[in-house]
Amino acid sequence: MSDETQTGKRGVSPLIFLPPLLFAALAVMFWLGMNRADPNALKSTREGGPAPALNLSPLGGEPPFTDADLRAGKVVLVNFWASWCQACRAEHPTLEKMAEEGIQIYGIDYRDEEAKGLKYLADLGNPYTRNGADPSGRTALDWGLYGVPETFVIAGDGTVVLRFAGPITERALEKTIRPAMEKAAAIGAR
């Protein structure tokens, strides 16, 4: 019997190439992912567009900020926070420092109990120019929120310049937030 008869005249199965091809494709995807400009950045469909409408409830009896506040000609930040959020507590000293510098920060207490949100501000201080509550999460959904804390840099005409996910650290403030605020100021100067 010849060798061809014993092997059944089969050639090499194309399936034999599948594992190395899958491995190569996966390796390329990992390499591309690790070489992005900022691998931790989450894309926002809001950047470059108008700030979404606000549907906020009062927090502590004070009226919430409005759409007009975001389009009043000044660069502002909108910060989503919650009393139950540990990362929000971590960023709070940085927000207070920014407020002391005169940066206007509007706060949105996300899916929180009003009493707990007010206690959080009483205990840690209130760095916000004005606050509003989003107990249902509807505004957060409209803004494309992934979680808290998240901060949006808004140009004076209401354009969203940056969405920053996660706590603002000193490094993030200098490397990301301040440059976005400068960009937002340039938009307002046009």
Secondary structure by P-SEA (a helix, b strand, c coil): ccccccccccccccccaaaaaaaaaaaaaaaaaaacccccbbbbcccccccccccccccccccccccccccccbbbbbbbbccccaaaaaaaaaaaaaaaabbbbbbbbccccaaaaaaaaaaccccccbbbbcccaaaaaaaccccccbbbbbcccccccccccccccaaaaaccaaaaaaaaaaaaac
